[in-house]
Amino acid sequence: MAIVLGLASAYAGIFWMRGGDAQIHNGPWQTNLLTGSATADPYLRTYVAVVGLLALNKNETIYYEANHDSAGEPLDGKCSYRIDGKDPDARWWSITVYGTDHFLLPNQAKRYSVTKNNVVRGADGAFSVRLSTTQDEGNWIATSENGFELTLRLYNPGTSVRDRPDAAPLPSITKEACS
């Protein structure tokens, strides 16, 4: 019983209590500004070691994660979604879909992310990216019926993001349909 309780509390510490007060929410996105810093607590460091290979500090990269849509509903692998936005204030950015095991989702099209360099934009600079299990043309990223989560990486974030990561203009995530 002690081993089970010990493992359960370690899991909770790593995946639910990491970062405490440093956890920032911005719509469906959340980040921890201590990620990649020398002041990160052991739980956050372990989380980064489990879900990512390397984390830079907030001046180099801010990592936002989303496991809910903009309405606050958990992302559901049986649903399709649309991410709408404009280029975030950063030198370079990417939005990547991961499975619940924190690995890229295998798919025939090998479509795992969109980036500042490859996203197709409208005349006004806005983009719309479709997330679904069904392959689509244009801005599309594969998801899995077994679940997924999103990571938005902002490399060399601008001052609007560094100064107010909770209020920076970030893409919205809208549920379109479910099967």
C-alpha positions in Angstrom: 0.0 0.0 0.0 2.8 2.4 0.8 4.4 1.9 -2.6 1.1 2.5 -4.4 0.5 5.7 -2.4 4.0 6.8 -3.0 3.8 6.3 -6.7 0.4 8.0 -6.9 1.6 11.0 -5.0 4.7 11.3 -7.2 2.5 11.1 -10.3 0.2 13.8 -9.0 3.1 16.0 -8.1 4.7 15.6 -11.5 1.6 16.0 -13.7 -0.8 18.1 -11.6 1.1 20.2 -9.1 4.1 21.2 -11.1 5.1 24.8 -10.9 2.4 26.0 -8.5 2.2 29.8 -8.7 4.3 30.0 -11.9 1.5 28.3 -13.9 -0.1 30.8 -16.4 -3.4 30.4 -18.2 -4.3 32.3 -21.5 -7.5 31.0 -23.0 -7.1 27.3 -23.7 -3.3 27.6 -23.4 -1.2 27.2 -20.3 2.4 27.6 -19.6 4.9 27.6 -16.7 7.4 30.4 -16.9 9.9 28.4 -14.8 10.2 25.8 -17.5 13.9 25.6 -18.5 15.0 27.8 -15.6 17.4 27.0 -12.8 14.7 27.8 -10.3 12.3 25.2 -11.5 11.2 22.8 -8.7 11.9 19.1 -8.9 8.3 18.3 -10.0 8.5 20.6 -13.0 12.0 19.3 -13.9 10.7 15.8 -13.8 7.7 16.7 -15.9 9.9 18.3 -18.6 12.1 15.2 -18.5 9.1 12.9 -19.1 7.3 14.9 -21.8 10.1 16.8 -23.5 13.7 16.3 -24.3 14.9 19.8 -23.7 13.4 23.0 -22.4 14.8 26.5 -22.9 14.2 29.4 -20.5 11.4 31.9 -21.1 13.6 34.4 -22.8 14.5 31.8 -25.5 11.2 29.9 -25.7 7.8 29.9 -24.1 5.9 26.6 -24.3 2.2 26.7 -24.1 0.1 23.5 -23.8 -3.6 22.9 -24.5 -5.7 20.0 -23.5 -9.0 21.9 -23.6 -10.7 24.0 -26.3 -11.5 27.7 -26.0 -14.9 26.8 -24.5 -13.1 25.0 -21.6 -14.1 21.5 -22.8 -11.4 18.7 -22.9 -10.0 18.0 -26.3 -11.7 14.8 -27.6 -10.1 12.6 -30.2 -13.5 11.8 -31.7 -14.0 15.5 -32.6 -12.5 17.8 -35.1 -11.2 21.3 -34.2 -10.2 24.5 -35.8 -7.3 26.7 -34.5 -7.7 30.3 -35.6 -5.2 33.1 -35.1 -2.5 35.4 -36.4 1.3 35.1 -35.9 2.0 35.3 -32.2 4.7 37.8 -31.2 7.7 35.6 -31.6 10.6 35.3 -34.1 9.4 31.8 -34.9 6.5 29.6 -33.7 5.0 26.1 -34.1 1.8 24.3 -33.1 2.3 20.5 -32.7 -0.1 17.7 -31.9 1.0 15.0 -29.5 -0.6 11.8 -28.3 -1.5 11.4 -24.6 1.8 9.5 -24.3 3.6 12.8 -25.3 4.9 11.4 -28.6 4.1 12.5 -32.1 1.0 10.8 -33.5 1.8 8.4 -36.4 -0.2 9.2 -39.5 0.1 8.4 -43.2 0.5 12.1 -44.2 3.3 12.7 -41.7 1.6 15.9 -40.6 2.5 16.7 -37.0 2.5 20.5 -36.9 2.2 23.8 -38.6 4.8 26.6 -38.2 5.3 30.2 -39.0 7.1 29.1 -42.2 4.5 26.6 -43.6 1.1 27.8 -42.4 -1.2 29.2 -45.2 -2.6 32.6 -44.2 -5.5 34.7 -45.6 -5.0 38.1 -47.0 -5.4 39.6 -43.5 -2.5 37.5 -42.2 -4.9 35.2 -40.2 -4.6 31.4 -40.4 -7.0 28.6 -39.7 -5.7 25.1 -39.0 -8.0 22.0 -38.9 -7.3 19.2 -36.4 -8.9 15.8 -37.2 -8.4 12.1 -37.7 -9.4 12.5 -41.4 -6.8 13.9 -43.7 -7.5 17.3 -45.2 -5.8 19.6 -47.6 -4.0 22.8 -46.6 -3.6 23.6 -42.9 -4.4 20.3 -41.3 -2.8 18.3 -38.5 -3.6 14.7 -37.7 -5.2 13.8 -34.3 -6.0 10.4 -32.7 -9.3 9.0 -31.5 -7.3 7.9 -28.4 -6.8 11.5 -27.4 -4.3 14.3 -28.1 -2.9 17.5 -26.7 -1.3 20.6 -28.3 1.9 22.4 -27.8 2.5 26.0 -29.0 6.2 26.9 -29.0 7.1 30.6 -29.2 10.9 30.9 -30.0 12.4 34.3 -29.0 9.1 35.6 -27.8 8.5 39.3 -28.2 8.0 41.7 -25.3 4.2 41.5 -25.4 4.4 37.7 -24.7 7.3 37.9 -22.2 5.7 40.8 -20.3 2.1 39.4 -20.3 2.0 35.7 -21.2 -1.5 35.5 -19.7 -2.8 38.2 -22.1 -0.7 37.8 -25.2 -2.9 37.2 -28.4 -2.8 33.4 -28.9 -4.8 31.2 -31.3 -8.3 30.0 -30.3 -9.3 26.4 -30.4 -12.9 25.7 -31.5 -14.7 22.3 -31.7 -16.3 21.8 -35.1 -17.9 18.4 -35.0 -17.8 15.0 -33.3 -18.4 11.5 -34.6 
